[in-house]
């Protein structure tokens, strides 16, 4: 297992737990990217495809262009809907239904294997009363919130058919109907006020968002000072490994059959570059449920 801790005011320390601990230090510079809405508002329809398979808007931005949030205050419902339709064009109902069914019924083996790690992770949510889960899907994580008194859950997902599955999971977990709200939106533009939630959760989400940097910026924006971002994500295997070769081969197909999921995203690096004010703890594990999704990271970022 690899445990990594980073704070903005100090170098990044990486501890690899083997027979003898090895610590190495490095520094990370924040990457700069043009805001999605700026590209949308300018009417740009050009894209480039980078080696990781992600599409990026091409515009007049350069590496010196400062990154701007979607809004200086918060994303309105209208702007959120606009970005949703741009990044996730409407699909046939049967597609949403099929993927909703798979997330509800096809992940049981995975959820059993990851359960121990999730229990450990969700014990660190603190005394959160308002929790936002991005990409809530069928709601497999809702049962981990039932120990929190007076908790209310906001579930964001671009698939509208996920609402019925998530509500069913909420009821089964003992959550009151009024304490769960489903929001049809994308992670890059969430219609919530600044500093409005105590905790944010993502689970197998960063692989399929259109813009990881913008998503992390939104998470920082909506988290209250001192709030926590809990994450469980599959990531790219080590460069040069056999698994990485398999991932490289399967990645284009995975994006088509798994609703935009990318197999080779370096999400851990993106978390470090996001520079959360309180730092980030990252743990790395390998799972066996799905070989091509084996490398995982989980941990907490502190706002």
C-alpha contacts under 8 A as a table, 3 or more apart, distances in Angstrom:
res1	aa1	res2	aa2	distance
1	X	16	X	6.56
1	X	17	X	5.77
1	X	18	X	7.95
1	X	283	X	6.54
1	X	284	X	5.29
1	X	285	X	5.62
2	X	14	X	7.37
2	X	15	X	5.97
2	X	16	X	4.61
2	X	17	X	5.96
2	X	282	X	7.52
2	X	283	X	5.35
2	X	284	X	4.99
2	X	285	X	7.51
3	X	14	X	6.51
3	X	15	X	5.47
3	X	16	X	6.52
3	X	17	X	7.61
3	X	281	X	6.92
3	X	282	X	5.51
3	X	283	X	4.57
3	X	284	X	6.74
4	X	12	X	7.71
4	X	13	X	6.11
4	X	14	X	4.73
4	X	15	X	6.02
4	X	280	X	7.65
4	X	281	X	5.37
4	X	282	X	4.84
4	X	283	X	6.46
5	X	12	X	6.54
5	X	13	X	5.90
5	X	14	X	6.85
5	X	279	X	6.86
5	X	280	X	5.52
5	X	281	X	4.46
5	X	282	X	6.48
6	X	10	X	7.25
6	X	11	X	6.98
6	X	12	X	4.80
6	X	13	X	6.45
6	X	272	X	7.06
6	X	279	X	4.84
6	X	280	X	5.22
6	X	281	X	6.68
7	X	10	X	5.57
7	X	11	X	7.26
7	X	12	X	7.04
7	X	275	X	7.50
7	X	276	X	7.58
7	X	277	X	7.06
7	X	278	X	5.98
7	X	279	X	3.86
7	X	280	X	6.73
8	X	11	X	7.64
8	X	275	X	5.83
8	X	276	X	7.08
8	X	277	X	6.20
8	X	278	X	7.26
8	X	279	X	6.16
11	X	25	X	6.31
11	X	26	X	5.98
11	X	27	X	5.41
12	X	25	X	5.65
12	X	26	X	5.65
12	X	27	X	5.99
12	X	28	X	7.78
13	X	23	X	6.63
13	X	24	X	6.13
13	X	25	X	5.11
13	X	26	X	7.22
14	X	23	X	5.62
14	X	24	X	5.81
14	X	25	X	6.75
15	X	21	X	6.61
15	X	22	X	5.93
15	X	23	X	5.02
15	X	24	X	7.36
16	X	21	X	6.03
16	X	22	X	5.82
16	X	23	X	6.99
17	X	20	X	7.08
17	X	21	X	5.46
17	X	22	X	7.43
18	X	21	X	5.90
18	X	22	X	7.99
28	X	272	X	7.24
28	X	273	X	6.33
29	X	273	X	6.37
30	X	273	X	4.72
30	X	274	X	6.69
30	X	275	X	7.54
31	X	273	X	6.77
32	X	63	X	6.19
32	X	64	X	7.47
32	X	65	X	6.99
32	X	66	X	6.49
32	X	67	X	5.72
33	X	61	X	7.87
33	X	63	X	7.52
33	X	65	X	7.46
33	X	66	X	7.54
33	X	67	X	5.68
33	X	213	X	7.66
34	X	38	X	7.16
34	X	39	X	7.46
34	X	61	X	6.16
34	X	65	X	7.07
34	X	66	X	7.55
34	X	67	X	5.82
34	X	68	X	7.21
35	X	38	X	5.28
35	X	39	X	6.66
35	X	67	X	6.53
35	X	68	X	5.90
35	X	69	X	6.70
35	X	70	X	6.64
35	X	214	X	7.34
36	X	39	X	5.28
36	X	40	X	6.25
36	X	57	X	7.51
36	X	70	X	7.56
36	X	214	X	7.76
37	X	40	X	4.77
37	X	41	X	5.80
37	X	70	X	6.45
37	X	83	X	7.26
38	X	41	X	5.19
38	X	42	X	6.11
39	X	42	X	5.23
39	X	43	X	6.60
39	X	44	X	5.73
39	X	57	X	6.42
39	X	58	X	7.76
39	X	59	X	6.82
40	X	43	X	5.33
40	X	44	X	6.09
40	X	45	X	7.94
40	X	86	X	7.91
41	X	44	X	7.68
44	X	57	X	7.36
44	X	58	X	7.33
44	X	59	X	7.01
45	X	57	X	7.52
46	X	57	X	6.04
46	X	58	X	5.60
46	X	59	X	7.89
47	X	55	X	5.97
47	X	56	X	5.38
47	X	57	X	4.76
47	X	58	X	5.53
48	X	55	X	5.62
48	X	56	X	5.38
48	X	57	X	6.62
48	X	58	X	6.65
49	X	52	X	7.89
49	X	53	X	5.81
49	X	54	X	5.79
49	X	55	X	4.89
49	X	56	X	6.62
50	X	53	X	5.45
50	X	54	X	5.82
50	X	55	X	6.76
50	X	56	X	7.70
51	X	54	X	7.57
52	X	262	X	7.84
52	X	264	X	6.21
52	X	265	X	6.41
53	X	251	X	7.87
53	X	252	X	7.53
53	X	262	X	7.28
54	X	210	X	7.00
54	X	211	X	7.99
55	X	210	X	7.25
58	X	61	X	7.71
61	X	64	X	7.75
61	X	65	X	5.74
62	X	65	X	5.36
68	X	71	X	7.91
69	X	72	X	6.52
69	X	214	X	7.52
69	X	217	X	6.93
69	X	218	X	7.51
70	X	74	X	7.64
70	X	75	X	6.71
70	X	189	X	6.92
71	X	74	X	5.42
71	X	75	X	5.88
73	X	193	X	7.04
73	X	194	X	6.23
74	X	191	X	6.75
74	X	192	X	6.19
74	X	193	X	5.05
74	X	194	X	5.84
75	X	79	X	6.25
75	X	80	X	6.21
75	X	189	X	6.22
75	X	190	X	6.10
75	X	191	X	4.78
75	X	192	X	6.49
75	X	193	X	7.42
76	X	79	X	5.30
76	X	80	X	6.06
76	X	191	X	5.31
76	X	192	X	7.65
77	X	80	X	5.01
77	X	81	X	6.13
77	X	191	X	5.39
78	X	81	X	5.15
78	X	82	X	6.20
79	X	82	X	4.94
79	X	83	X	6.22
79	X	189	X	7.68
80	X	83	X	5.28
80	X	84	X	6.09
80	X	185	X	6.38
80	X	186	X	7.49
80	X	189	X	5.29
80	X	190	X	6.22
80	X	191	X	5.99
81	X	84	X	4.92
81	X	85	X	6.20
81	X	185	X	6.68
82	X	85	X	5.32
82	X	86	X	6.27
83	X	86	X	4.98
83	X	87	X	5.94
83	X	88	X	7.97
83	X	186	X	7.49
83	X	188	X	7.89
83	X	189	X	6.75
84	X	87	X	5.40
84	X	88	X	5.43
84	X	89	X	7.27
84	X	158	X	7.14
84	X	185	X	5.79
84	X	186	X	5.57
84	X	189	X	7.83
85	X	88	X	5.21
85	X	89	X	4.78
85	X	90	X	6.70
86	X	89	X	5.85
87	X	186	X	7.99
87	X	210	X	6.97
88	X	158	X	7.24
88	X	186	X	7.96
91	X	95	X	6.58
91	X	96	X	7.13
92	X	95	X	5.49
92	X	96	X	6.86
93	X	96	X	5.21
93	X	97	X	6.05
94	X	97	X	4.97
94	X	98	X	5.95
95	X	98	X	5.14
95	X	99	X	6.20
96	X	99	X	5.32
96	X	100	X	5.95
96	X	159	X	6.16
96	X	160	X	7.45
96	X	161	X	5.98
97	X	100	X	5.02
97	X	101	X	6.09
97	X	161	X	6.07
98	X	101	X	5.14
98	X	102	X	6.30
99	X	102	X	5.03
99	X	103	X	6.21
99	X	258	X	7.93
99	X	259	X	7.86
100	X	103	X	5.24
100	X	104	X	6.17
100	X	137	X	7.22
100	X	138	X	6.94
100	X	159	X	7.83
100	X	161	X	6.33
100	X	162	X	5.69
100	X	165	X	7.58
101	X	104	X	5.05
101	X	105	X	5.89
101	X	106	X	7.48
102	X	105	X	5.22
102	X	106	X	4.65
102	X	107	X	7.12
103	X	106	X	5.75
103	X	107	X	5.98
103	X	137	X	6.69
103	X	138	X	6.07
104	X	107	X	6.73
104	X	137	X	7.86
104	X	138	X	5.24
104	X	165	X	6.97
105	X	108	X	6.41
106	X	109	X	7.84
107	X	110	X	5.24
107	X	111	X	6.09
108	X	111	X	5.13
108	X	112	X	6.23
109	X	112	X	5.27
109	X	113	X	6.46
109	X	289	X	6.41
110	X	113	X	5.25
110	X	114	X	6.17
110	X	289	X	5.34
110	X	290	X	7.55
111	X	114	X	5.16
111	X	115	X	5.75
111	X	140	X	7.78
112	X	115	X	5.28
113	X	116	X	7.15
113	X	287	X	7.37
113	X	289	X	7.20
114	X	117	X	5.49
114	X	118	X	6.21
114	X	287	X	7.77
115	X	118	X	5.02
115	X	119	X	6.10
116	X	119	X	5.25
116	X	120	X	6.41
117	X	120	X	5.19
117	X	121	X	6.14
117	X	298	X	7.95
118	X	121	X	4.90
118	X	122	X	5.90
118	X	232	X	7.86
119	X	122	X	5.32
119	X	123	X	6.19
119	X	144	X	6.94
120	X	123	X	5.43
120	X	124	X	7.31
121	X	124	X	5.65
121	X	125	X	7.55
121	X	230	X	7.18
121	X	298	X	7.48
121	X	299	X	6.55
121	X	300	X	7.77
122	X	125	X	5.32
122	X	144	X	6.51
122	X	145	X	7.62
122	X	230	X	7.52
123	X	126	X	7.07
124	X	300	X	7.93
125	X	128	X	6.38
125	X	199	X	6.86
125	X	228	X	6.86
125	X	230	X	7.42
127	X	148	X	6.78
128	X	131	X	6.60
128	X	148	X	7.24
128	X	151	X	6.85
128	X	198	X	5.19
128	X	199	X	6.26
129	X	148	X	7.31
129	X	149	X	7.31
129	X	150	X	5.91
129	X	151	X	4.22
129	X	152	X	6.05
129	X	198	X	6.57
130	X	151	X	5.80
130	X	152	X	5.05
130	X	153	X	6.12
130	X	154	X	7.60
130	X	197	X	5.27
130	X	198	X	5.41
130	X	199	X	6.78
131	X	151	X	7.29
131	X	152	X	6.32
131	X	153	X	5.02
131	X	154	X	6.15
131	X	197	X	6.00
131	X	198	X	5.97
131	X	199	X	4.88
131	X	200	X	5.82
131	X	201	X	7.55
132	X	153	X	5.93
132	X	154	X	4.64
132	X	155	X	5.94
132	X	156	X	7.43
132	X	197	X	6.72
132	X	199	X	6.29
132	X	200	X	4.77
132	X	201	X	6.29
133	X	136	X	5.48
133	X	153	X	7.36
133	X	154	X	6.19
133	X	155	X	5.00
133	X	156	X	6.23
133	X	200	X	5.64
133	X	201	X	4.58
133	X	202	X	5.93
134	X	155	X	6.12
134	X	156	X	4.81
134	X	157	X	6.41
134	X	187	X	6.41
134	X	200	X	7.30
134	X	201	X	6.20
134	X	202	X	5.36
134	X	203	X	7.92
134	X	205	X	7.34
135	X	155	X	7.09
135	X	156	X	5.50
135	X	157	X	4.60
135	X	158	X	7.44
135	X	187	X	7.65
135	X	202	X	6.58
135	X	203	X	7.29
135	X	204	X	7.97
135	X	205	X	5.92
136	X	139	X	5.36
136	X	140	X	7.90
136	X	141	X	7.95
136	X	155	X	5.31
136	X	156	X	5.95
136	X	157	X	5.95
136	X	162	X	7.86
136	X	166	X	7.12
136	X	202	X	7.66
136	X	203	X	7.84
137	X	140	X	7.72
137	X	157	X	6.50
137	X	159	X	7.86
137	X	162	X	5.38
137	X	163	X	7.75
137	X	165	X	7.52
137	X	166	X	6.51
138	X	162	X	5.71
138	X	163	X	7.51
138	X	164	X	7.98
138	X	165	X	4.70
138	X	166	X	4.52
138	X	169	X	7.06
139	X	142	X	5.52
139	X	165	X	6.83
139	X	166	X	4.38
139	X	167	X	7.60
139	X	169	X	5.58
139	X	170	X	7.16
140	X	143	X	6.93
140	X	166	X	7.87
140	X	169	X	6.89
141	X	144	X	5.58
141	X	145	X	7.45
142	X	145	X	5.52
142	X	146	X	7.27
142	X	169	X	6.67
142	X	170	X	6.05
142	X	173	X	6.62
143	X	146	X	5.68
143	X	169	X	7.54
143	X	170	X	7.34
143	X	172	X	7.93
143	X	173	X	4.91
144	X	147	X	7.09
145	X	148	X	5.66
145	X	151	X	7.52
146	X	149	X	7.61
146	X	151	X	7.91
146	X	173	X	6.49
146	X	174	X	6.99
146	X	175	X	7.05
148	X	151	X	5.69
151	X	179	X	7.16
152	X	179	X	4.51
152	X	180	X	5.93
153	X	179	X	6.11
153	X	180	X	4.85
153	X	181	X	6.39
154	X	180	X	5.94
154	X	181	X	4.92
154	X	182	X	5.97
154	X	183	X	7.10
155	X	180	X	7.53
155	X	181	X	6.17
155	X	182	X	4.79
155	X	183	X	5.90
156	X	182	X	6.04
156	X	183	X	4.70
156	X	184	X	5.92
156	X	185	X	5.97
156	X	186	X	7.12
156	X	187	X	7.49
157	X	160	X	6.98
157	X	162	X	7.21
157	X	182	X	7.76
157	X	183	X	6.55
157	X	184	X	5.44
157	X	185	X	5.68
157	X	186	X	6.30
157	X	187	X	7.85
158	X	184	X	5.44
158	X	185	X	5.02
158	X	186	X	5.34
159	X	162	X	5.75
159	X	184	X	7.06
160	X	163	X	6.02
160	X	184	X	6.07
161	X	164	X	6.42
161	X	165	X	7.59
162	X	165	X	5.29
162	X	166	X	6.05
163	X	166	X	5.12
163	X	167	X	6.02
163	X	182	X	6.16
164	X	167	X	5.19
164	X	168	X	6.19
165	X	168	X	5.17
165	X	169	X	6.37
166	X	169	X	5.07
166	X	170	X	6.19
167	X	170	X	4.91
167	X	171	X	6.22
167	X	177	X	7.84
167	X	180	X	7.45
168	X	171	X	5.19
168	X	172	X	6.22
169	X	172	X	5.05
169	X	173	X	6.11
170	X	173	X	5.08
170	X	174	X	6.42
170	X	175	X	5.24
170	X	176	X	7.63
170	X	177	X	7.73
170	X	180	X	7.28
171	X	174	X	5.15
171	X	175	X	5.45
171	X	176	X	6.85
171	X	177	X	7.15
172	X	175	X	7.51
175	X	179	X	6.55
175	X	180	X	7.37
176	X	179	X	5.24
176	X	180	X	7.08
177	X	180	X	5.72
178	X	181	X	7.38
185	X	189	X	7.16
185	X	190	X	6.40
185	X	191	X	7.81
186	X	189	X	5.85
186	X	190	X	6.53
186	X	209	X	7.85
187	X	190	X	5.95
187	X	209	X	6.90
187	X	215	X	5.43
187	X	218	X	7.44
188	X	209	X	7.65
188	X	210	X	7.76
188	X	211	X	6.81
188	X	214	X	5.52
188	X	215	X	4.60
188	X	218	X	6.49
189	X	215	X	7.66
189	X	218	X	6.93
190	X	218	X	7.09
192	X	196	X	6.97
192	X	222	X	6.75
193	X	196	X	5.53
193	X	222	X	6.27
194	X	221	X	5.41
194	X	222	X	4.47
194	X	223	X	7.10
194	X	224	X	7.68
195	X	221	X	6.19
195	X	222	X	4.43
195	X	223	X	4.66
195	X	224	X	3.96
195	X	225	X	6.87
196	X	222	X	5.44
196	X	223	X	6.07
196	X	224	X	5.90
197	X	200	X	7.29
197	X	222	X	6.19
197	X	223	X	5.18
197	X	224	X	5.82
197	X	227	X	7.49
198	X	223	X	6.03
198	X	224	X	5.75
198	X	227	X	4.96
198	X	228	X	6.77
199	X	223	X	6.51
199	X	227	X	5.50
199	X	228	X	4.85
199	X	229	X	5.67
199	X	230	X	7.46
200	X	219	X	6.92
200	X	223	X	7.15
200	X	228	X	6.44
200	X	229	X	4.69
200	X	230	X	6.20
201	X	229	X	5.80
201	X	230	X	4.78
201	X	231	X	5.72
202	X	205	X	5.77
202	X	206	X	7.61
202	X	230	X	6.55
202	X	231	X	4.91
202	X	232	X	6.39
202	X	233	X	7.66
203	X	206	X	7.96
203	X	231	X	5.84
203	X	232	X	4.72
203	X	233	X	5.75
204	X	207	X	6.41
204	X	208	X	7.98
204	X	232	X	6.31
204	X	233	X	4.75
204	X	234	X	6.38
205	X	208	X	5.72
205	X	209	X	6.57
205	X	233	X	6.85
206	X	209	X	5.48
206	X	212	X	6.27
206	X	233	X	6.77
206	X	267	X	6.97
207	X	233	X	7.45
207	X	234	X	7.25
207	X	235	X	7.60
207	X	260	X	7.75
207	X	261	X	5.08
207	X	262	X	4.99
207	X	263	X	6.84
207	X	265	X	6.52
207	X	267	X	7.90
208	X	259	X	7.11
208	X	260	X	4.98
208	X	261	X	4.23
208	X	262	X	6.05
209	X	212	X	6.22
209	X	215	X	7.59
209	X	260	X	7.59
209	X	261	X	7.93
211	X	214	X	5.47
211	X	215	X	6.24
212	X	215	X	5.05
212	X	216	X	6.24
212	X	267	X	7.93
212	X	270	X	7.28
213	X	216	X	5.28
213	X	217	X	6.24
213	X	270	X	6.91
213	X	274	X	7.17
214	X	217	X	4.95
214	X	218	X	6.23
215	X	218	X	5.10
215	X	219	X	6.32
216	X	219	X	4.98
216	X	220	X	6.30
216	X	271	X	7.56
216	X	274	X	6.61
217	X	220	X	5.19
217	X	221	X	6.17
217	X	274	X	7.25
218	X	221	X	4.93
218	X	222	X	6.26
219	X	222	X	5.51
219	X	223	X	6.12
219	X	229	X	7.55
220	X	223	X	5.37
220	X	276	X	7.22
220	X	303	X	6.49
221	X	224	X	7.97
223	X	226	X	7.91
223	X	227	X	5.46
223	X	228	X	7.28
223	X	303	X	6.81
224	X	227	X	5.02
224	X	303	X	7.24
225	X	303	X	5.66
226	X	278	X	7.68
226	X	302	X	6.35
226	X	303	X	5.07
227	X	302	X	6.15
227	X	303	X	5.26
228	X	300	X	6.49
228	X	301	X	5.77
228	X	302	X	4.84
228	X	303	X	6.05
229	X	300	X	5.50
229	X	301	X	4.99
229	X	302	X	6.43
229	X	303	X	7.64
230	X	298	X	7.55
230	X	299	X	5.89
230	X	300	X	4.65
230	X	301	X	6.62
231	X	297	X	7.79
231	X	298	X	5.33
231	X	299	X	5.65
231	X	300	X	6.47
232	X	296	X	7.10
232	X	297	X	5.84
232	X	298	X	4.30
232	X	299	X	6.92
233	X	267	X	7.68
233	X	296	X	5.58
233	X	297	X	5.46
233	X	298	X	6.40
234	X	263	X	7.67
234	X	293	X	5.84
234	X	294	X	7.00
234	X	295	X	5.68
234	X	296	X	4.21
234	X	297	X	6.32
235	X	263	X	6.52
235	X	264	X	6.08
235	X	265	X	5.59
235	X	266	X	5.88
235	X	267	X	6.16
235	X	268	X	7.69
235	X	293	X	7.30
235	X	295	X	5.63
235	X	296	X	5.67
235	X	297	X	7.05
236	X	244	X	6.79
236	X	247	X	7.58
236	X	263	X	5.95
236	X	264	X	3.99
236	X	265	X	5.37
236	X	266	X	5.82
236	X	295	X	6.69
237	X	241	X	7.03
237	X	243	X	6.21
237	X	244	X	4.95
237	X	247	X	7.77
237	X	264	X	7.15
237	X	295	X	5.95
238	X	241	X	5.67
238	X	243	X	7.87
238	X	244	X	6.22
239	X	244	X	6.15
240	X	244	X	6.51
240	X	245	X	7.18
241	X	244	X	5.17
241	X	245	X	6.51
242	X	245	X	5.09
242	X	246	X	6.37
243	X	246	X	4.97
243	X	247	X	6.12
243	X	292	X	6.91
244	X	247	X	4.92
244	X	248	X	6.06
244	X	264	X	7.73
245	X	248	X	5.11
245	X	249	X	6.35
246	X	249	X	5.18
246	X	250	X	6.19
246	X	292	X	7.12
247	X	250	X	5.11
247	X	251	X	5.66
247	X	263	X	5.88
247	X	264	X	6.58
247	X	292	X	6.10
248	X	251	X	5.40
248	X	263	X	7.57
248	X	264	X	7.00
249	X	252	X	7.27
250	X	253	X	5.44
250	X	254	X	5.98
250	X	263	X	7.80
251	X	254	X	4.99
251	X	255	X	6.28
251	X	262	X	5.95
251	X	263	X	5.46
251	X	264	X	7.20
252	X	255	X	5.36
252	X	256	X	6.79
252	X	262	X	7.86
253	X	256	X	5.26
253	X	257	X	6.29
254	X	257	X	5.30
254	X	258	X	5.45
254	X	259	X	7.98
254	X	260	X	7.21
254	X	261	X	6.02
254	X	262	X	6.64
254	X	263	X	7.32
255	X	258	X	5.56
255	X	259	X	6.05
255	X	260	X	4.09
255	X	261	X	4.72
255	X	262	X	5.78
256	X	259	X	6.09
256	X	260	X	6.04
256	X	261	X	7.84
257	X	260	X	7.58
258	X	261	X	5.45
262	X	265	X	6.34
263	X	292	X	7.56
263	X	293	X	7.07
266	X	269	X	5.56
266	X	270	X	6.63
267	X	270	X	4.96
267	X	271	X	6.26
268	X	271	X	5.15
268	X	272	X	6.53
268	X	282	X	7.44
268	X	297	X	7.19
269	X	272	X	5.18
269	X	273	X	6.27
270	X	273	X	5.08
270	X	274	X	6.20
271	X	274	X	5.19
271	X	275	X	7.23
271	X	280	X	7.55
272	X	275	X	5.75
272	X	276	X	7.81
272	X	280	X	7.14
275	X	279	X	6.77
276	X	279	X	5.20
276	X	280	X	6.84
276	X	301	X	6.41
276	X	302	X	6.06
276	X	303	X	5.42
277	X	302	X	6.51
277	X	303	X	5.15
278	X	301	X	7.07
278	X	302	X	4.48
278	X	303	X	5.37
279	X	301	X	5.89
279	X	302	X	5.60
279	X	303	X	7.60
280	X	299	X	7.45
280	X	300	X	5.76
280	X	301	X	4.09
280	X	302	X	6.17
281	X	299	X	5.38
281	X	300	X	5.39
281	X	301	X	6.31
282	X	297	X	6.37
282	X	298	X	5.82
282	X	299	X	4.74
282	X	300	X	6.92
283	X	297	X	5.41
283	X	298	X	5.29
283	X	299	X	5.88
284	X	295	X	7.29
284	X	296	X	5.71
284	X	297	X	4.45
284	X	298	X	6.60
285	X	295	X	6.15
285	X	296	X	5.28
285	X	297	X	6.25
286	X	294	X	5.05
286	X	295	X	4.72
286	X	296	X	5.86
287	X	290	X	7.30
287	X	291	X	7.49
287	X	293	X	7.63
287	X	294	X	4.67
287	X	295	X	6.66
287	X	296	X	7.27
288	X	291	X	5.68
288	X	294	X	5.96
289	X	294	X	7.43
290	X	293	X	5.33
290	X	294	X	6.12
291	X	294	X	5.04
293	X	296	X	7.48
